[in-house]
Amino acid sequence: MVTLNHKRIANQGRPQGYAPTQKRRKTMKTTTQLTLLILATLTFNSCGGGSCPAATQVLAINAHCNINNDMSQYTPLQSGDIITKEEDNTLISIFHDQDNNKVVCIESGKASIIRGV
């Protein structure tokens, strides 16, 4: 005589207690929503600690190396500054002054500095 395990047939061959219940589905849905909410919060607030500058300042480099050899008249550079050329064939020179600070002057063309404020 063959005996059938009715509980095993009802769960489609899975062990007893394996089938998801309403409570497990709700818990998984809540966990997924919470994970997505945390991810969205971190994404939109990543610059809130000051790591991303809220505004930038554009400074023209007006000191010409050929005209003015006095390094105190050159434009000082700060950490994070970006030098952009505004004309083709622009040449700039970067020097270290007596206090080991970087300064910049223009050999030819036109350039500016983008600085985070």
LUMBA-273378 format. One record per residue (C-alpha): x, y, z; residue in three letters; residue number from 0. Coordinates in Angstrom, 1 decimal, always signed. Layout:
+--------+--------+--------+------+-----+
!     xx !     yy !     zz ! type ! seq !
+--------+--------+--------+------+-----+
!      X !      Y !      Z !  ALA ! NUM !
...
+--------+--------+--------+------+-----+
END
This chain:
+--------+--------+--------+------+-----+
!     xx !     yy !     zz ! type ! seq !
+--------+--------+--------+------+-----+
!   +0.0 !   +0.0 !   +0.0 !  MET !   0 !
!   +1.3 !   +3.5 !   -0.9 !  VAL !   1 !
!   +0.9 !   +6.3 !   +1.5 !  THR !   2 !
!   +1.0 !   +9.9 !   +0.3 !  LEU !   3 !
!   +2.2 !  +12.8 !   +2.4 !  ASN !   4 !
!   -0.7 !  +15.3 !   +2.0 !  HIS !   5 !
!   +1.3 !  +18.2 !   +3.5 !  LYS !   6 !
!   +4.1 !  +17.7 !   +1.0 !  ARG !   7 !
!   +1.6 !  +17.7 !   -2.0 !  ILE !   8 !
!   -0.1 !  +20.8 !   -0.7 !  ALA !   9 !
!   +3.3 !  +22.7 !   -0.7 !  ASN !  10 !
!   +4.2 !  +21.4 !   -4.2 !  GLN !  11 !
!   +7.1 !  +19.2 !   -3.0 !  GLY !  12 !
!   +8.6 !  +21.9 !   -0.7 !  ARG !  13 !
!   +9.3 !  +21.2 !   +3.0 !  PRO !  14 !
!   +6.6 !  +22.2 !   +5.4 !  GLN !  15 !
!   +6.9 !  +25.9 !   +6.4 !  GLY !  16 !
!   +8.6 !  +26.9 !   +3.2 !  TYR !  17 !
!   +5.7 !  +28.6 !   +1.4 !  ALA !  18 !
!   +5.7 !  +32.4 !   +1.8 !  PRO !  19 !
!   +3.0 !  +33.7 !   +4.0 !  THR !  20 !
!   +1.3 !  +37.1 !   +4.0 !  GLN !  21 !
!   +3.5 !  +38.3 !   +6.9 !  LYS !  22 !
!   +6.7 !  +37.3 !   +5.1 !  ARG !  23 !
!   +5.6 !  +39.1 !   +1.9 !  ARG !  24 !
!   +4.8 !  +42.2 !   +3.9 !  LYS !  25 !
!   +8.2 !  +42.1 !   +5.7 !  THR !  26 !
!  +10.0 !  +41.7 !   +2.4 !  MET !  27 !
!   +8.1 !  +44.6 !   +0.8 !  LYS !  28 !
!   +8.8 !  +46.8 !   +3.8 !  THR !  29 !
!  +12.5 !  +45.9 !   +3.8 !  THR !  30 !
!  +12.7 !  +46.7 !   +0.0 !  THR !  31 !
!  +11.0 !  +50.0 !   +0.4 !  GLN !  32 !
!  +13.2 !  +51.0 !   +3.3 !  LEU !  33 !
!  +16.4 !  +50.1 !   +1.4 !  THR !  34 !
!  +15.2 !  +52.2 !   -1.6 !  LEU !  35 !
!  +14.4 !  +55.1 !   +0.7 !  LEU !  36 !
!  +17.8 !  +55.0 !   +2.3 !  ILE !  37 !
!  +19.5 !  +54.8 !   -1.1 !  LEU !  38 !
!  +17.5 !  +57.8 !   -2.4 !  ALA !  39 !
!  +18.3 !  +59.8 !   +0.7 !  THR !  40 !
!  +22.0 !  +59.2 !   +0.4 !  LEU !  41 !
!  +22.0 !  +60.0 !   -3.3 !  THR !  42 !
!  +20.3 !  +63.3 !   -2.9 !  PHE !  43 !
!  +22.2 !  +64.4 !   +0.2 !  ASN !  44 !
!  +25.7 !  +63.4 !   -0.8 !  SER !  45 !
!  +26.8 !  +67.0 !   -1.1 !  CYS !  46 !
!  +25.2 !  +68.2 !   +2.1 !  GLY !  47 !
!  +28.4 !  +67.8 !   +4.2 !  GLY !  48 !
!  +30.2 !  +70.5 !   +2.2 !  GLY !  49 !
!  +32.0 !  +68.1 !   -0.1 !  SER !  50 !
!  +30.4 !  +69.6 !   -3.2 !  CYS !  51 !
!  +30.7 !  +73.3 !   -3.6 !  PRO !  52 !
!  +27.3 !  +75.0 !   -3.8 !  ALA !  53 !
!  +28.6 !  +77.8 !   -6.0 !  ALA !  54 !
!  +31.6 !  +78.6 !   -8.1 !  THR !  55 !
!  +33.5 !  +81.8 !   -8.7 !  GLN !  56 !
!  +35.2 !  +82.6 !  -12.1 !  VAL !  57 !
!  +38.4 !  +84.7 !  -11.7 !  LEU !  58 !
!  +40.1 !  +86.1 !  -14.7 !  ALA !  59 !
!  +43.9 !  +85.7 !  -14.9 !  ILE !  60 !
!  +45.1 !  +89.2 !  -15.6 !  ASN !  61 !
!  +48.8 !  +89.0 !  -14.8 !  ALA !  62 !
!  +51.0 !  +88.7 !  -17.9 !  HIS !  63 !
!  +54.3 !  +87.0 !  -17.5 !  CYS !  64 !
!  +56.0 !  +89.0 !  -20.2 !  ASN !  65 !
!  +55.0 !  +92.4 !  -18.9 !  ILE !  66 !
!  +55.2 !  +91.9 !  -15.2 !  ASN !  67 !
!  +58.1 !  +89.8 !  -13.7 !  ASN !  68 !
!  +57.0 !  +90.5 !  -10.1 !  ASP !  69 !
!  +55.6 !  +87.3 !   -8.8 !  MET !  70 !
!  +53.6 !  +89.1 !   -6.1 !  SER !  71 !
!  +51.4 !  +90.5 !   -8.9 !  GLN !  72 !
!  +50.6 !  +87.0 !  -10.3 !  TYR !  73 !
!  +47.2 !  +85.3 !   -9.5 !  THR !  74 !
!  +47.4 !  +82.9 !   -6.5 !  PRO !  75 !
!  +46.1 !  +79.4 !   -6.8 !  LEU !  76 !
!  +44.2 !  +77.5 !   -4.2 !  GLN !  77 !
!  +43.6 !  +73.8 !   -3.7 !  SER !  78 !
!  +40.8 !  +72.6 !   -6.0 !  GLY !  79 !
!  +41.1 !  +75.5 !   -8.5 !  ASP !  80 !
!  +40.5 !  +74.6 !  -12.2 !  ILE !  81 !
!  +42.3 !  +76.6 !  -14.9 !  ILE !  82 !
!  +40.3 !  +77.0 !  -18.1 !  THR !  83 !
!  +41.6 !  +78.5 !  -21.3 !  LYS !  84 !
!  +39.2 !  +80.9 !  -23.1 !  GLU !  85 !
!  +41.1 !  +81.3 !  -26.3 !  GLU !  86 !
!  +43.0 !  +78.8 !  -28.5 !  ASP !  87 !
!  +46.8 !  +78.8 !  -28.2 !  ASN !  88 !
!  +46.6 !  +80.0 !  -24.6 !  THR !  89 !
!  +49.9 !  +79.5 !  -22.7 !  LEU !  90 !
!  +50.1 !  +79.9 !  -18.9 !  ILE !  91 !
!  +52.9 !  +79.5 !  -16.4 !  SER !  92 !
!  +52.6 !  +78.3 !  -12.8 !  ILE !  93 !
!  +55.3 !  +79.2 !  -10.3 !  PHE !  94 !
!  +55.9 !  +78.7 !   -6.6 !  HIS !  95 !
!  +56.6 !  +81.9 !   -4.7 !  ASP !  96 !
!  +58.9 !  +82.4 !   -1.7 !  GLN !  97 !
!  +56.3 !  +80.9 !   +0.7 !  ASP !  98 !
!  +55.8 !  +77.8 !   -1.6 !  ASN !  99 !
!  +52.4 !  +79.0 !   -2.7 !  ASN ! 100 !
!  +51.4 !  +78.4 !   -6.4 !  LYS ! 101 !
!  +50.8 !  +81.5 !   -8.6 !  VAL ! 102 !
!  +49.9 !  +81.7 !  -12.2 !  VAL ! 103 !
!  +50.4 !  +84.1 !  -15.1 !  CYS ! 104 !
!  +49.6 !  +84.2 !  -18.8 !  ILE ! 105 !
!  +52.2 !  +84.0 !  -21.5 !  GLU ! 106 !
!  +49.7 !  +84.5 !  -24.3 !  SER ! 107 !
!  +45.9 !  +84.2 !  -24.8 !  GLY ! 108 !
!  +43.2 !  +84.4 !  -22.2 !  LYS ! 109 !
!  +42.4 !  +82.1 !  -19.2 !  ALA ! 110 !
!  +40.4 !  +82.0 !  -16.0 !  SER ! 111 !
!  +40.2 !  +80.1 !  -12.8 !  ILE ! 112 !
!  +37.1 !  +78.3 !  -11.6 !  ILE ! 113 !
!  +37.1 !  +78.3 !   -7.8 !  ARG ! 114 !
!  +34.5 !  +76.7 !   -5.4 !  GLY ! 115 !
!  +33.1 !  +79.1 !   -2.9 !  VAL ! 116 !
+--------+--------+--------+------+-----+
END
